[in-house]
Amino acid sequence: MNCWDILGIEPTGDHERIRQAYERQMKFASDNEARALEQAFREATGGMPAASVAARPEPVAREVRREQTEESGVESNAERALDAHEAQVVREVVIQIKALMNDNQRQQDAGIWKAILCEPPADQLPLRREIAKSLEPQIRPMAENGSFPRPVAQFLGDWFDWFSVREASHEPDPRNYPDEEVSREQASADQADQPPQMVNFWPAVIGWIVGLVILATLFGGMGG
């Protein structure tokens, strides 16, 4: 890992940008990371870090970092800039997802999506947000319009916090439509209560009368 990877920026001759990257990383660096950052700063600029950051007594620096972390809370940690390693993880996950999108059969399997996206550290909130930004233009419309099976769409909606996808992927609950359910039950009850339809006996009666007439005619002819 070179000095630029440690600082989390691309190679540059801009000392101000290097200083900003150094100070940003130092806010949350451990003792070993702080020493590595100082070495990276020297390699990138050829000089020592600014006294405002580097010359602070280490216990004081650690206390300042702790207080800043407590005050910022979880949300600030989620919105912080990614370091070089985290950015590389994001790129690798995006590449895997795009490869998955080229396989129509595998992209229908929610287990494969979970295996890729739930693998640490990709499951950390800052990385999830960066992954979502990269994939949203392609993946979100497909999840909303039913291109994915329901388990896949539901997982993506929950994982990336895409509200519209979550709404589209949930099956309608019959309890939300009581009037329709009552109407169906009432129709079934009314059908069961109806008496059996009357059978039309007139054709049989007419046929019986015609038969009697024919028999009477035959017997009358025989008697004559």
Kinemage of the C-alpha trace (Angstrom):
@kinemage 1
@onewidth
@group {chain A} dominant
@subgroup {mainchain}
@vectorlist {calphas} color= white
{ca met a 1} P 0.000 0.000 0.000
{ca asn a 2} L 1.521 3.322 -1.053
{ca cys a 3} L 1.141 6.753 0.530
{ca trp a 4} L -1.800 7.658 -1.709
{ca asp a 5} L -3.754 4.565 -0.668
{ca ile a 6} L -3.179 5.443 2.987
{ca leu a 7} L -4.298 9.025 2.439
{ca gly a 8} L -7.286 7.857 0.398
{ca ile a 9} L -6.707 10.143 -2.609
{ca glu a 10} L -5.318 9.940 -6.100
{ca pro a 11} L -1.664 10.990 -6.647
{ca thr a 12} L -1.432 14.769 -6.750
{ca gly a 13} L 1.033 17.606 -6.299
{ca asp a 14} L -1.558 19.789 -4.566
{ca his a 15} L -0.248 20.130 -1.005
{ca glu a 16} L -3.513 21.624 0.222
{ca arg a 17} L -5.481 18.612 -0.971
{ca ile a 18} L -2.938 16.282 0.619
{ca arg a 19} L -3.183 18.193 3.885
{ca gln a 20} L -6.977 17.981 3.881
{ca ala a 21} L -6.896 14.236 3.214
{ca tyr a 22} L -4.325 13.770 5.976
{ca glu a 23} L -6.344 15.713 8.540
{ca arg a 24} L -9.556 13.942 7.565
{ca gln a 25} L -7.971 10.531 8.086
{ca met a 26} L -6.261 11.592 11.331
{ca lys a 27} L -9.576 12.400 13.008
{ca phe a 28} L -10.427 8.735 13.391
{ca ala a 29} L -6.990 7.099 13.158
{ca ser a 30} L -5.582 4.749 15.783
{ca asp a 31} L -1.995 5.115 17.019
{ca asn a 32} L -0.601 2.835 14.307
{ca glu a 33} L -2.740 4.474 11.639
{ca ala a 34} L -1.600 7.928 12.762
{ca arg a 35} L 2.046 6.958 12.348
{ca ala a 36} L 1.321 5.508 8.919
{ca leu a 37} L -0.479 8.700 7.936
{ca glu a 38} L 2.439 10.869 9.021
{ca gln a 39} L 4.801 8.732 6.973
{ca ala a 40} L 2.436 8.916 3.983
{ca phe a 41} L 2.230 12.698 4.341
{ca arg a 42} L 6.030 12.981 4.325
{ca glu a 43} L 6.273 10.784 1.244
{ca ala a 44} L 3.571 12.758 -0.575
{ca thr a 45} L 4.836 16.261 0.257
{ca gly a 46} L 8.440 15.843 1.328
{ca gly a 47} L 7.731 17.585 4.616
{ca met a 48} L 6.174 17.089 8.040
{ca pro a 49} L 2.431 17.545 8.659
{ca ala a 50} L 1.185 20.913 9.859
{ca ala a 51} L 1.867 21.624 13.511
{ca ser a 52} L -1.822 22.164 14.184
{ca val a 53} L -2.404 18.451 13.684
{ca ala a 54} L 0.880 16.639 14.104
{ca ala a 55} L 2.276 18.505 17.120
{ca arg a 56} L -0.678 17.852 19.412
{ca pro a 57} L 0.120 15.492 22.295
{ca glu a 58} L -1.181 12.068 21.403
{ca pro a 59} L -3.455 11.712 24.491
{ca val a 60} L -5.048 15.047 23.628
{ca ala a 61} L -5.437 14.068 19.987
{ca arg a 62} L -7.090 10.807 20.973
{ca glu a 63} L -9.458 12.658 23.306
{ca val a 64} L -10.387 15.123 20.589
{ca arg a 65} L -11.045 12.275 18.169
{ca arg a 66} L -13.179 10.488 20.757
{ca glu a 67} L -15.238 13.604 21.470
{ca gln a 68} L -15.710 14.272 17.771
{ca thr a 69} L -16.891 10.719 17.245
{ca glu a 70} L -19.374 10.886 20.123
{ca glu a 71} L -20.750 14.231 19.012
{ca ser a 72} L -21.108 13.242 15.372
{ca gly a 73} L -22.947 9.996 16.197
{ca val a 74} L -23.779 7.143 13.897
{ca glu a 75} L -25.245 9.303 11.152
{ca ser a 76} L -22.057 11.308 10.679
{ca asn a 77} L -20.047 8.108 10.568
{ca ala a 78} L -22.376 6.836 7.845
{ca glu a 79} L -21.823 9.985 5.782
{ca arg a 80} L -18.054 10.192 6.163
{ca ala a 81} L -15.771 9.905 3.164
{ca leu a 82} L -14.647 6.358 2.407
{ca asp a 83} L -11.009 5.468 2.764
{ca ala a 84} L -9.058 3.801 -0.029
{ca his a 85} L -9.828 0.252 1.124
{ca glu a 86} L -13.562 0.928 1.442
{ca ala a 87} L -13.668 2.597 -1.957
{ca gln a 88} L -12.012 -0.479 -3.459
{ca val a 89} L -14.629 -2.727 -1.798
{ca val a 90} L -17.391 -0.611 -3.315
{ca arg a 91} L -15.856 -0.904 -6.779
{ca glu a 92} L -15.533 -4.675 -6.468
{ca val a 93} L -19.130 -5.106 -5.310
{ca val a 94} L -20.437 -2.946 -8.157
{ca ile a 95} L -18.434 -5.031 -10.641
{ca gln a 96} L -19.916 -8.253 -9.192
{ca ile a 97} L -23.453 -6.891 -9.386
{ca lys a 98} L -22.998 -5.770 -12.993
{ca ala a 99} L -21.688 -9.231 -13.858
{ca leu a 100} L -24.738 -10.717 -12.139
{ca met a 101} L -27.001 -8.521 -14.273
{ca asn a 102} L -25.553 -10.174 -17.375
{ca asp a 103} L -26.786 -13.585 -16.189
{ca asn a 104} L -30.579 -13.710 -16.498
{ca gln a 105} L -30.878 -16.923 -14.511
{ca arg a 106} L -28.629 -16.032 -11.563
{ca gln a 107} L -30.117 -12.547 -11.153
{ca gln a 108} L -33.449 -14.199 -10.269
{ca asp a 109} L -31.912 -15.771 -7.147
{ca ala a 110} L -32.238 -13.604 -4.028
{ca gly a 111} L -29.602 -15.742 -2.282
{ca ile a 112} L -26.926 -14.648 -4.759
{ca trp a 113} L -27.773 -10.968 -4.226
{ca lys a 114} L -27.532 -11.462 -0.480
{ca ala a 115} L -24.218 -13.309 -0.759
{ca ile a 116} L -22.676 -10.379 -2.644
{ca leu a 117} L -24.179 -7.445 -0.766
{ca cys a 118} L -24.122 -8.883 2.759
{ca glu a 119} L -20.438 -9.813 2.678
{ca pro a 120} L -18.530 -7.603 5.189
{ca pro a 121} L -17.486 -4.851 4.946
{ca ala a 122} L -19.950 -4.179 2.108
{ca asp a 123} L -22.769 -4.433 4.664
{ca gln a 124} L -21.601 -1.286 6.484
{ca leu a 125} L -23.904 1.686 6.019
{ca pro a 126} L -21.378 4.077 4.385
{ca leu a 127} L -20.454 1.428 1.807
{ca arg a 128} L -24.072 0.471 1.211
{ca arg a 129} L -24.874 4.076 0.384
{ca glu a 130} L -22.027 4.341 -2.087
{ca ile a 131} L -23.002 1.035 -3.697
{ca ala a 132} L -26.603 2.232 -3.940
{ca lys a 133} L -25.508 5.450 -5.678
{ca ser a 134} L -23.634 3.451 -8.303
{ca leu a 135} L -26.368 0.875 -8.918
{ca glu a 136} L -29.542 2.913 -8.494
{ca pro a 137} L -29.886 4.182 -12.117
{ca gln a 138} L -29.863 0.619 -13.463
{ca ile a 139} L -31.204 -1.567 -10.652
{ca arg a 140} L -33.932 0.517 -9.034
{ca pro a 141} L -36.193 0.910 -12.120
{ca met a 142} L -36.013 -2.848 -12.732
{ca ala a 143} L -36.911 -3.570 -9.117
{ca glu a 144} L -39.874 -1.207 -9.342
{ca asn a 145} L -41.332 -2.454 -12.641
{ca gly a 146} L -41.330 -6.160 -11.752
{ca ser a 147} L -38.285 -7.280 -13.748
{ca phe a 148} L -37.016 -9.121 -10.651
{ca pro a 149} L -38.857 -11.820 -8.695
{ca arg a 150} L -40.603 -10.549 -5.590
{ca pro a 151} L -37.964 -11.902 -3.108
{ca val a 152} L -35.174 -10.115 -5.009
{ca ala a 153} L -37.076 -6.828 -5.263
{ca gln a 154} L -38.068 -6.957 -1.610
{ca phe a 155} L -34.468 -7.599 -0.518
{ca leu a 156} L -33.140 -4.731 -2.653
{ca gly a 157} L -35.795 -2.352 -1.364
{ca asp a 158} L -34.979 -3.185 2.250
{ca trp a 159} L -31.191 -3.312 1.770
{ca phe a 160} L -30.842 -0.004 -0.070
{ca asp a 161} L -33.764 1.660 1.723
{ca trp a 162} L -35.604 2.263 -1.566
{ca phe a 163} L -39.109 3.051 -0.359
{ca ser a 164} L -40.771 2.799 -3.766
{ca val a 165} L -39.296 -0.679 -4.305
{ca arg a 166} L -40.454 -1.884 -0.894
{ca glu a 167} L -43.982 -0.697 -1.631
{ca ala a 168} L -44.047 -2.334 -5.064
{ca ser a 169} L -42.661 -5.668 -3.840
{ca his a 170} L -45.154 -6.354 -1.050
{ca glu a 171} L -48.201 -8.441 -1.879
{ca pro a 172} L -51.555 -6.773 -1.187
{ca asp a 173} L -53.042 -7.812 2.132
{ca pro a 174} L -56.700 -8.982 1.890
{ca arg a 175} L -57.295 -7.382 5.269
{ca asn a 176} L -56.835 -4.012 3.593
{ca tyr a 177} L -59.907 -4.638 1.429
{ca pro a 178} L -62.677 -5.743 3.851
{ca asp a 179} L -65.527 -4.523 1.618
{ca glu a 180} L -64.402 -6.719 -1.267
{ca glu a 181} L -64.001 -9.727 1.011
{ca val a 182} L -67.449 -9.187 2.552
{ca ser a 183} L -69.002 -8.859 -0.914
{ca arg a 184} L -67.573 -12.196 -1.991
{ca glu a 185} L -68.809 -13.896 1.178
{ca gln a 186} L -72.264 -12.353 0.803
{ca ala a 187} L -72.522 -13.467 -2.818
{ca ser a 188} L -71.632 -17.038 -1.800
{ca ala a 189} L -74.243 -16.974 0.980
{ca asp a 190} L -76.952 -15.617 -1.323
{ca gln a 191} L -76.233 -18.308 -3.877
{ca ala a 192} L -76.483 -21.008 -1.224
{ca asp a 193} L -79.811 -19.632 0.056
{ca gln a 194} L -81.499 -19.630 -3.352
{ca pro a 195} L -84.073 -22.477 -3.816
{ca pro a 196} L -83.410 -24.959 -6.595
{ca gln a 197} L -84.842 -23.876 -9.902
{ca met a 198} L -88.194 -25.354 -10.993
{ca val a 199} L -87.896 -27.991 -13.699
{ca asn a 200} L -90.093 -27.364 -16.716
{ca phe a 201} L -92.426 -30.413 -16.951
{ca trp a 202} L -94.581 -29.194 -19.853
{ca pro a 203} L -92.709 -31.041 -22.617
{ca ala a 204} L -93.103 -34.314 -20.717
{ca val a 205} L -96.827 -33.700 -20.134
{ca ile a 206} L -97.444 -32.900 -23.803
{ca gly a 207} L -95.547 -36.003 -24.877
{ca trp a 208} L -97.628 -38.121 -22.488
{ca ile a 209} L -100.906 -36.748 -23.847
{ca val a 210} L -99.819 -37.321 -27.463
{ca gly a 211} L -98.902 -40.900 -26.548
{ca leu a 212} L -102.377 -41.517 -25.071
{ca val a 213} L -104.019 -40.151 -28.182
{ca ile a 214} L -101.950 -42.422 -30.400
{ca leu a 215} L -102.752 -45.475 -28.257
{ca ala a 216} L -106.469 -44.631 -28.242
{ca thr a 217} L -106.461 -44.318 -32.006
{ca leu a 218} L -104.702 -47.649 -32.442
{ca phe a 219} L -107.013 -49.527 -30.087
{ca gly a 220} L -110.092 -47.865 -31.661
{ca gly a 221} L -109.039 -49.005 -35.102
{ca met a 222} L -108.514 -52.548 -33.891
{ca gly a 223} L -111.956 -52.643 -32.261
{ca gly a 224} L -113.699 -51.407 -35.425
